[in-house]
Amino acid sequence: MAERSWRIMDESRASALAALCEAIVPGSARCEPAVYVDAKLAMVDEGTRSAALAALDALADAAGGGADALTERAATPEFLMVRALAIEAYYSDFVAPGAEGPGAWEEIDFRFSLADRIKHDWSFMGVPG
């Protein structure tokens, strides 16, 4: 992961989130989903942000263990929240500036005539284009 300036998370949380995202959505690390989630959390109300950070903190100890470490927690509200964020970050076709990529749409061959013309602009989230 490139050197980042985080808006909501600190480096420890961002690292845990990156590992969790990769365990939940294999291959997503190439897009750096933690950048998306951090930007998204900066846009939500304090209650939602606190709940998301608490969910992340609750799973952080399992972050390095991959999918197997999350098996017992798969039905918990914390896992489901982090899972939703990980899936949104990847399948929205987000690729952080400087990230390796490719985005999800290319990876899963999501093609239709208009999709090929879309140029994502994440500046509304505070992520430079």
C-alpha positions in Angstrom: 0.0 0.0 0.0 1.3 3.4 -0.9 2.0 6.1 1.7 -1.3 7.6 2.5 -2.8 10.4 4.5 -5.8 9.1 6.3 -8.8 11.3 7.1 -10.5 9.1 9.7 -8.4 6.0 10.3 -4.9 5.8 11.6 -2.2 3.6 10.0 -3.0 0.6 12.3 -6.7 0.6 11.5 -6.0 1.1 7.8 -3.6 -1.8 7.7 -6.1 -4.0 9.5 -8.9 -3.0 7.2 -6.7 -3.6 4.1 -6.1 -7.2 5.4 -9.7 -7.7 6.2 -10.8 -6.5 2.8 -8.4 -8.9 1.1 -9.6 -11.8 3.2 -13.2 -11.0 2.4 -12.8 -10.0 -1.2 -9.7 -11.7 -2.5 -7.8 -9.6 -5.0 -9.2 -6.3 -3.7 -5.8 -5.3 -2.2 -4.7 -4.2 -5.7 -7.3 -1.4 -5.5 -6.5 -0.3 -1.9 -10.1 -0.4 -0.6 -9.0 1.1 2.7 -8.7 4.5 0.9 -12.3 4.2 -0.3 -13.6 3.2 3.1 -11.7 6.0 4.9 -13.1 8.6 2.4 -16.6 7.1 2.9 -16.4 7.2 6.7 -15.4 10.9 6.4 -18.8 11.5 4.7 -21.1 9.8 7.2 -22.6 10.9 10.5 -20.7 10.3 13.7 -22.9 7.4 14.8 -22.3 5.5 11.6 -18.6 6.3 11.6 -18.3 5.1 15.3 -20.1 1.9 14.5 -17.9 1.1 11.5 -14.7 1.8 13.4 -15.9 -0.3 16.3 -16.7 -3.1 13.9 -13.2 -2.8 12.4 -11.6 -2.8 15.9 -13.6 -5.9 16.8 -12.1 -7.8 13.8 -8.6 -6.3 13.8 -7.1 -9.2 15.8 -8.2 -11.6 13.0 -7.0 -9.4 10.2 -3.7 -11.2 9.6 -5.3 -14.7 9.7 -7.1 -14.5 6.3 -10.5 -15.9 5.6 -10.1 -18.8 8.0 -9.6 -16.5 11.0 -13.0 -14.8 10.2 -15.1 -18.0 9.9 -16.3 -18.0 13.4 -17.3 -14.3 13.2 -19.0 -14.4 9.8 -22.5 -14.1 11.3 -21.6 -11.2 13.6 -22.9 -7.6 13.0 -19.3 -6.4 13.0 -18.2 -8.8 10.2 -21.3 -8.0 8.2 -20.6 -4.3 8.4 -16.9 -4.7 7.4 -18.0 -7.1 4.6 -20.4 -4.6 3.2 -17.7 -1.9 3.2 -15.2 -4.2 1.5 -17.6 -5.3 -1.2 -18.7 -1.7 -1.9 -15.1 -0.5 -2.1 -14.2 -3.1 -4.6 -17.3 -3.6 -6.8 -17.8 0.2 -7.1 -14.7 -0.1 -9.4 -12.6 2.1 -7.1 -8.9 2.1 -7.7 -6.9 4.4 -5.3 -4.6 6.9 -6.9 -1.2 5.1 -7.4 -2.7 1.7 -6.7 -1.8 -1.3 -8.9 -5.3 -2.1 -10.0 -7.1 -3.2 -12.1 -10.5 -2.3 -10.9 -13.3 -4.8 -10.3 -15.1 -4.1 -13.5 -12.1 -5.1 -15.6 -11.3 -8.0 -13.3 -14.8 -9.6 -13.6 -15.1 -8.5 -17.3 -18.1 -6.3 -16.5 -18.6 -4.8 -20.0 -21.3 -3.0 -21.7 -21.1 -0.1 -24.2 -21.6 2.7 -21.6 -19.3 1.1 -19.0 -16.3 1.4 -21.3 -16.9 5.2 -21.5 -17.2 5.8 -17.7 -14.3 7.7 -16.2 -14.7 7.4 -12.4 -14.2 10.6 -10.5 -13.9 10.0 -6.8 -13.2 13.7 -5.9 -16.7 14.0 -4.3 -15.3 11.7 -1.6 -12.1 13.7 -1.3 -10.0 11.2 -3.2 -8.0 12.9 -6.0 -8.6 11.7 -9.5 
